[in-house]
């Protein structure tokens, strides 16, 4: 949790959904220019609430895109 921000990773909000018992933040993860593969491209923060306070937090990271196939040898 502390290593990514200190490495220069930033989060940009994409979507936010909030209800009485659940909050969802969908975030884009922006890796630093000197380490573009530091983090996956995004994360969803799923937070459950109990009496208006965060009770539980789960993070779900987006899959990294598949690299393009190598060109066939001639």
N, C-alpha and C positions, 0 to 999 in steps of 0.2 A: 504493500500500500504506500510506503514512503519512498521506495526505490524508483518507481516510475516517474513521479514528479521531479525528484532530484536529478533524474537522467534527462529531463527536458520534455517528457511526455505531457501533452495537454489534452483536455477533454472539451468537446463542443457539443452542447445539447442539440439533439435532432427532434425528439418528441418527448413530451411529458404528459402523463395521465395520472390524475390523482382522484382518490375516492376516500370514503370514511375509513376503510381498513387496508387500503393498498395504494402504493405510489410506485410508478414505473418511470424511470428515466432511461431513454435510449440516447446514447452518447457516441459520437465519433471520437476515436482515439487518434491523436496526431503525434506520431513519433518524431524525434528530433532529426534534423537534416543529416547529421553525421551518423545516424543509426536508424535508417528508415524502416527496418524490420523489427524494431524493438518490441512493438506491441501489435496485436491483431488490429484490424481496422475499426472495430467498434465493441461496445459493451452495453448490456442492459442491466441496470440496477433495479432489482425487485425488492421493495421494502414493505413489510407488513407493519400495520399500526395496531397498538393496543392502548385504548384510552387516549388517543391523540399523540402517542409517542412511538418512535420507531422501536419495534419489538424484535424484528429479524431482518437481516439484509442478505441477499444472494446476488452474486454477479454471474452473468452469462456472457462469455466472449463470443464474438462473431468468428466464424471460420475464416482462415486466411484464404485468399483466392488461390486456386490451383495455378502453378506456373504453366506457361504455354509449353506444348511439347517441343522437344528439340527437333530441328530440321533433319530430315533423313539424309544420310551420307550419300553422296553421288558416286 
